């Protein structure tokens, strides 16, 4: 296009030369119109060539003032472009309107409701989880657990919460099943181990007591223990149950209000956390959990993958079917986008100015000139054409006035 525009200028020069020679040789009046048009076309073409060239470089290499505008003012251009983008594209009101019109939640929901798309999202999530777990070793996972779980538990006062939980358990009667189980297990143990009870009673008897008497007393004690365990197991209103309830109630109260009991619970918790077996169990648990998760995310047919797929698909379907939920999701997306724009638009648009600042002046000029391309050369061509028409009109006017 540069060659075409230059060709138009050369053609105007040739026509002007021919018309000028013809006019000096006594040519008809119409030749004057041709000469005037060609002369004005050269002027218009040259003027527009100068204007176009002055944007990108010094015309003919001459440092004329106010030329090579883009190389000299690329930073200002970058800043103006940044402000334009910030004001017209990263404006909070504009973003909110665009998000509202886009109906993001409905579109995302329709896409996620397709099982194949839900599986695709799950596969991408699985890849991300796999990558994260492969970067972390078992020791890293254990350290992470210790830094998060153990450190938090270390500062957590365990007594009052345990006391409140025990209060709730006692109010609901959830402990009665445990008492039943313990009583039944005690009865079964006593039935299967009569000798142990008899020997224990005999060992506690005085040395002068006859062996036969000790065993008789032990057998009686054994039978009585079996009876008590059976009664506790079968009778929900047994007095021993009330004693157990009262003891547990008192224990729950002390856990919440007795400083000594709270301190003892705290100390027991600290000893448990600091015990080597606890840390070893935590390491084993971390390694096992890591292996289980890796196996689950690698297997497309695993229960975890299938549940995630179904959860994603169900969430997408709900976004489609539930207008209230869809409206909340759209509002959340709108608020998120508005928050990002309101707080980080300068950082986002700063990329424009930073990029332009890194460009070389001549390189910037070349890129813009290439981007404008053909249109710039059409300016030169149009300048020659418009100049020619204006030249003809001026020549006609001058003849009319003469």
C-alpha positions in Angstrom: 0.0 0.0 0.0 3.0 2.3 0.5 3.9 1.6 -3.1 0.4 2.3 -4.3 0.2 5.6 -2.4 3.6 6.7 -3.6 2.5 5.6 -7.1 -0.5 7.9 -6.9 1.8 10.8 -5.9 4.2 10.0 -8.8 1.3 9.8 -11.2 0.1 13.2 -10.1 3.6 14.6 -10.7 3.7 13.1 -14.2 0.3 14.5 -15.1 1.2 17.9 -13.8 4.4 17.9 -15.9 2.6 16.9 -19.0 -0.2 19.3 -18.5 2.2 22.1 -17.7 4.2 21.6 -20.9 1.0 21.4 -22.9 -0.4 24.5 -21.3 2.8 26.5 -22.1 2.4 25.3 -25.7 -1.1 26.8 -26.1 -3.2 23.8 -25.2 -7.0 24.1 -24.7 -8.5 25.6 -21.5 -9.4 22.2 -20.1 -5.7 21.3 -19.8 -5.5 24.0 -17.1 -8.0 22.1 -15.1 -5.9 19.0 -15.4 -2.8 20.8 -14.3 -4.5 22.5 -11.4 -6.0 19.2 -10.2 -2.6 17.4 -10.5 -0.8 20.2 -8.7 -3.3 20.1 -5.8 -3.1 16.3 -5.8 0.7 16.5 -5.3 0.2 19.1 -2.5 -2.5 17.0 -0.8 -0.6 13.8 -1.1 2.7 15.3 0.2 0.9 17.0 3.1 -0.7 13.7 4.1 2.5 11.8 3.6 4.2 14.3 6.0 1.3 13.9 8.5 1.4 10.1 8.5 5.1 9.9 8.6 5.4 12.5 11.4 3.4 10.2 13.6 6.0 7.4 13.5 9.4 9.0 12.6 11.1 12.2 11.4 10.2 12.9 7.7 13.3 12.3 5.6 15.3 11.9 8.9 15.0 15.7 9.6 14.3 16.3 13.3 11.4 18.7 12.6 9.6 19.8 15.9 6.5 17.8 16.7 7.4 14.8 14.6 8.1 11.2 15.5 5.2 11.7 18.0 4.7 8.0 18.9 8.3 7.1 19.7 8.6 10.3 21.9 5.3 9.9 23.7 4.8 6.1 24.0 4.7 6.3 27.8 1.9 9.0 27.6 0.1 6.8 25.1 0.4 3.8 27.4 -0.9 5.8 30.3 -3.8 7.2 28.3 -4.7 3.7 27.1 -4.6 2.4 30.7 -6.9 5.2 31.8 -9.2 4.5 28.9 -9.4 0.8 29.7 -9.8 1.5 33.4 -12.6 4.0 32.8 -14.5 2.2 30.1 -13.9 -1.5 30.7 -12.8 -2.0 34.4 -15.4 0.4 35.8 -17.4 -1.2 38.6 -20.8 0.0 37.2 -19.9 -1.3 33.7 -18.7 -4.6 35.1 -21.9 -5.1 37.1 -24.1 -4.4 34.1 -22.0 -6.8 31.9 -22.2 -9.5 34.6 -26.0 -9.1 34.9 -26.5 -9.3 31.2 -24.2 -12.3 30.8 -26.3 -14.5 33.2 -23.1 -16.3 34.2 -24.7 -18.7 36.8 -27.3 -20.0 34.3 -24.7 -20.6 31.6 -22.3 -22.3 33.9 -25.1 -24.3 35.4 -26.3 -25.5 31.9 -22.7 -26.5 31.1 -22.1 -28.3 34.3 -25.4 -30.2 34.2 -24.1 -32.1 31.2 -22.5 -35.3 32.7 -19.5 -35.2 30.3 -18.7 -31.7 31.4 -19.0 -32.6 35.1 -16.6 -35.4 34.5 -14.2 -33.1 32.7 -14.2 -30.6 35.6 -13.7 -33.5 38.1 -10.8 -34.8 36.0 -9.2 -31.3 36.2 -9.7 -31.1 39.9 -8.2 -34.6 40.3 -5.1 -33.5 38.3 -4.7 -30.5 40.6 -5.1 -32.6 43.7 -2.7 -35.2 42.4 -0.1 -32.6 41.5 -0.4 -31.0 45.0 -0.1 -34.4 46.8 2.8 -35.5 44.6 4.7 -32.4 45.6 4.1 -33.1 49.3 5.9 -36.0 50.9 4.5 -37.9 53.9 6.8 -35.9 56.1 5.4 -32.7 54.6 1.8 -33.8 55.3 2.7 -34.8 58.8 4.4 -31.5 59.4 1.4 -29.7 58.0 -0.9 -31.6 60.3 1.3 -30.8 63.3 1.6 -27.1 62.4 -2.2 -26.8 62.0 -4.1 -29.4 63.9 -1.6 -30.1 66.8 -0.7 -26.5 67.3 -4.3 -25.5 67.5 -5.2 -28.3 69.8 -2.3 -27.3 72.0 -3.8 -23.9 72.7 -7.4 -25.3 72.9 -8.9 -25.6 76.4 -10.4 -29.0 76.2 -12.2 -29.3 79.6 -15.2 -27.0 79.3 -16.2 -28.2 75.8 -15.9 -31.8 76.9 -18.1 -30.9 79.9 -20.7 -29.3 77.7 -20.7 -32.3 75.4 -21.1 -34.7 78.3 -24.0 -32.6 79.6 -25.8 -32.9 76.3 -25.1 -36.6 76.2 -26.6 -37.1 79.7 -29.7 -34.9 78.9 -30.4 -36.9 75.7 -29.7 -40.2 77.5 -27.2 -41.2 74.8 -24.9 -42.7 77.4 -27.4 -45.4 78.5 -26.5 -47.7 75.6 -22.9 -47.5 76.7 -23.9 -48.4 80.2 -25.9 -51.3 78.9 -22.9 -52.5 76.9 -20.5 -52.2 79.8 -22.9 -54.0 82.2 -23.4 -56.9 79.7 -19.7 -57.2 79.1 -19.0 -57.2 82.8 -21.6 -60.0 83.3 -20.1 -62.1 80.5 -16.6 -61.6 81.9 -17.7 -62.7 85.3 -19.5 -65.7 83.9 -16.4 -66.8 82.0 -13.9 -66.0 84.8 -15.2 -67.2 88.2 -11.8 -68.4 89.4 -10.3 -64.9 89.0 -13.0 -63.4 91.3 -12.6 -66.2 93.9 -8.8 -65.9 93.9 -9.1 -62.1 94.3 -11.4 -62.5 97.3 -9.1 -65.1 98.8 -6.0 -63.0 98.4 -7.7 -60.2 100.3 -8.8 -62.4 103.2 -6.8 -62.6 106.5 -4.1 -65.3 106.6 -5.8 -67.2 109.4 -9.0 -67.6 107.4 -9.5 -71.2 106.1 -9.1 -71.7 102.4 -12.5 -73.3 102.2 -14.2 -70.3 103.8 -12.3 -67.9 101.5 -13.5 -69.8 98.4 -17.1 -70.0 99.7 -17.0 -66.2 100.2 -15.4 -65.7 96.8 -18.1 -67.8 95.1 -20.8 -65.9 96.9 -19.2 -62.6 95.9 -18.9 -63.8 92.3 -22.6 -64.8 92.2 -23.6 -61.5 93.7 -21.5 -59.5 91.1 -23.2 -61.5 88.3 -26.6 -60.7 89.7 -25.8 -57.0 90.0 -24.4 -56.8 86.4 -27.5 -58.6 85.1 -29.9 -56.3 87.0 -28.0 -53.2 85.7 -28.1 -54.5 82.2 -31.9 -55.3 82.2 -33.3 -52.7 84.6 -33.2 -49.1 83.2 -34.1 -47.7 86.6 -31.5 -49.6 88.6 -30.1 -47.5 91.5 -26.5 -48.1 90.2 -27.5 -46.4 87.0 -28.6 -43.3 89.0 -25.3 -43.4 90.8 -23.5 -43.5 87.4 -25.6 -40.6 86.1 -24.9 -38.6 89.2 -21.2 -39.2 88.9 -21.1 -38.3 85.2 -23.2 -35.2 85.9 -20.8 -34.1 88.6 -17.8 -34.9 86.3 -19.3 -32.8 83.5 -19.9 -29.9 85.9 -16.3 -30.1 87.2 -14.9 -30.1 83.7 -16.7 -26.8 83.1 -16.3 -25.0 86.4 -13.6 -26.6 88.5 -10.2 -25.1 87.8 -8.4 -28.1 89.1 -10.3 -30.5 86.9 -9.9 -28.2 83.9 -6.2 -28.1 84.5 -6.0 -31.9 84.8 -8.0 -32.4 81.6 -5.7 -29.9 79.8 -2.6 -31.7 81.1 -3.9 -35.1 80.0 -4.6 -33.6 76.5 -1.0 -32.2 76.4 0.5 -35.5 77.4 -1.6 -37.3 74.7 -0.5 -34.8 72.0 3.2 -35.0 73.1 3.3 -38.8 73.3 5.5 -40.4 70.6 2.8 -42.9 69.8 0.4 -40.0 69.0 2.9 -38.5 66.6 3.6 -41.9 65.1 -0.1 -42.5 64.6 -0.5 -39.1 63.0 2.3 -39.9 60.6 0.7 -43.2 59.7 -2.7 -41.5 59.3 -1.2 -38.8 57.1 0.6 -41.4 54.9 -2.5 -43.6 54.6 -4.8 -40.6 53.8 -2.4 -39.4 51.1 -2.3 -42.9 49.5 -6.0 -43.3 49.7 -6.6 -39.8 48.1 -4.1 -40.5 45.4 -5.7 -43.8 44.5 -9.2 -42.3 44.6 -8.3 -39.4 42.3 -6.4 -41.6 39.8 -9.4 -44.0 39.4 -12.3 -42.5 37.4 -14.5 -45.2 38.8 -13.7 -44.6 42.4 -16.4 -43.6 44.8 -14.8 -40.3 45.5 -14.6 -39.3 41.8 -18.2 -40.5 41.1 -19.5 -38.5 44.1 -17.7 -35.4 43.0 -19.0 -35.8 39.4 -22.6 -36.2 40.7 -22.2 -33.2 43.1 -21.0 -31.0 40.3 -23.7 -32.1 37.9 -26.3 -31.6 40.7 -25.0 -28.2 41.4 -25.2 -27.3 37.7 -28.8 -28.6 37.5 -29.8 -26.7 40.5 -28.4 -23.5 39.0 -30.6 -24.1 36.0 -33.8 -25.1 37.9 -33.7 -22.9 41.0 -34.1 -19.2 40.2 -33.4 -18.2 43.8 -30.2 -20.1 43.9 -29.2 -18.9 40.5 -29.9 -15.3 41.5 -27.6 -15.7 44.6 -24.9 -17.2 42.5 -25.1 -14.3 39.9 -25.0 -11.8 42.8 -22.0 -13.5 44.2 -20.2 -13.4 40.9 -21.2 -9.8 40.4 -20.0 -8.8 43.8 -16.7 -10.7 43.3 -16.0 -9.1 39.9 -16.9 -5.6 41.3 -14.6 -6.2 44.3 -11.7 -7.2 42.0 -12.3 -4.2 39.8 -12.8 -1.7 42.6 -9.7 -2.8 44.5 -7.3 -4.2 41.8 -8.1 -2.3 38.6 -4.9 -0.2 38.9 -2.8 -3.4 39.2 -4.7 -4.9 36.3 -4.3 -2.0 34.0 -0.8 -1.3 35.2 0.2 -4.2 32.9 -0.5 -2.0 29.9 1.8 0.9 30.9 4.5 -1.5 32.1 4.4 -3.4 28.8 4.5 -0.2 26.7 7.4 1.2 28.9 9.4 -1.9 28.1 8.9 -1.4 24.4 11.6 0.3 22.4 10.3 3.6 20.9 11.0 2.6 17.3 9.6 -0.9 17.9 6.4 0.7 19.3 6.1 3.0 16.4 6.6 0.0 14.0 4.0 -2.1 15.7 1.4 0.6 15.6 2.2 1.5 12.0 1.8 -2.2 11.0 -1.4 -2.4 13.0 -2.9 0.6 11.2 -1.4 -0.6 7.9 -3.5 -0.1 4.8 -5.6 2.6 6.4 -2.6 5.0 6.8 -1.8 4.7 3.1 -5.4 5.3 2.1 -5.1 8.6 4.0 -2.3 9.5 1.6 -4.3 8.4 -1.4 -7.5 10.2 -0.2 -5.4 13.3 0.4 -4.3 13.3 -3.2 -7.8 12.7 -4.5 -9.4 15.3 -2.3 -6.5 17.8 -3.2 -7.1 17.2 -6.9 -10.9 17.9 -6.6 -10.2 21.0 -4.5 -7.6 22.2 -7.0 -10.0 21.9 -9.9 -12.7 23.8 -8.0 -10.2 26.6 -7.1 -9.0 26.8 -10.7 -12.6 27.1 -11.9 -13.3 29.8 -9.3 -10.2 31.7 -10.4 -11.3 31.6 -14.0 -14.8 32.8 -13.1 -13.4 35.6 -11.1 -11.0 36.6 -13.9 
